[in-house]
Amino acid sequence: FAAADREAVLAAIPAGTAPIGYGEPGLVVTDLPDMSGGYTSVFFRKKFNVADKSVLTGLTMEIVYDDGFIVWINGVEVARGNMGAGEIAYNGVLEEDNVCFHVSRFQMHFLTRS
């Protein structure tokens, strides 16, 4: 979406509690029963504030996922798992379905203090 539409698009994203998905009774908190055969992507937004940016040296992110993910911070891709290289369409699919859960932890030290 265009940068001018960013806030309107992001404001329209419904709220939910992680983990989300379908077909995993007892694990999924926000169930998406219409996802199977309906759509292939789910977008999340997590706002956070840093009280004192002068002490910020990096960020640790931990993701539990089934299939794949791409993470952007302020529009910059910072991590991906089980996704092909390059641009991925919002309705793209994986070449090979991944049926197990993975946990990935990323240390990011590229953050700027602005």
N, C-alpha and C positions, 0 to 999 in steps of 0.2 A: 504494500500500500504506500501511497505517497506520503512524504514527511508531513505535509500539511494536514493529512487525515489521521495522523498517528494517534493523537489523544482521543479522538472520537472512536476510532476502532478499538483501542485498548480499553476504553471505558465500557464498551459493549460486551466485553468478555465476562461471562458469568463467574461468580465466586464458587469455590468448592474446597474441600479439604483433601489433601493428599493422603494416601495414594489414590489415584483414580484409575479407571479402566473398566473392564467387563470380564465376566467368566471366571472370576477368582473369589468365590465366596469366602468370607472370613479375612480376606486380605484387603480388598478394595473398600475404601471409605466412601468415595463418590463414584457411584455406579453409572456407567454410560451404556445402557442396554441398546441404544440405537447406533452405536459405533460399529458393531459387527455388520459388515456389508453396507454401511452407510457412509462412513468417512474414514480417512486414514491418518489425520493429524489432529493433535490437540495442542493448543498453545497455552502456556502458563505465563503469568507475570507476577513477579515478587519484588515489591518495593522494599528498599532498606535504606536507612540513613546512617551516616558515619558522623558521630558527634564531634570528634577531633581528627580531622583528616591528616594532621601533621604526624600522627603516630601510626598511620596506616602503612603497612609494608607489603601487604598481599591479602589474598582471600583464599579460603579453603572451601571447596564446594564438593558435596557428596551427593551422588545421584543413584537411586535404585531404579533400574529400568528393565523392561521386557520389550524387545524389538530394538528401538534405536532412539537417539536424541541428538539435538543440536542446541547449544546454549549461546545466547548473545547477551552481552552487557552493554547497555547504551548503544545498541546497533552494531556492535563489533562481535564477531564470532570468537568465542573463547574456548569452546570444547565441543567434541562430538564423539559419539560412540555407536558403532555398528551401522554407520551411514557411509555411503559412497562419497568420494571426493566431489567438490564443486557444489554448484547451486542445486538445491533439492526443491522441487515444486511442492506447494502446500498439500497437494493431493497425490504426491508420489508414494510409491510402495517400495519396500525392500525386495531385493532379488531373492533373498532366502529368508523365510520367516524364522525368527528366533523364539524358541518356546521356553527358555529358561530366564531367570532373573539374574541381573548383573549388578554389582555395586562398583561405581567408579569414584575415585577421589582425585581431585585436581588441586594443585597448589598454583596459584596465579600471582605472579610478582610483577606484572606489567602495569599495574594500576597507576594512574597519575593522580596527583594531589591538586585537583581543581574543583 
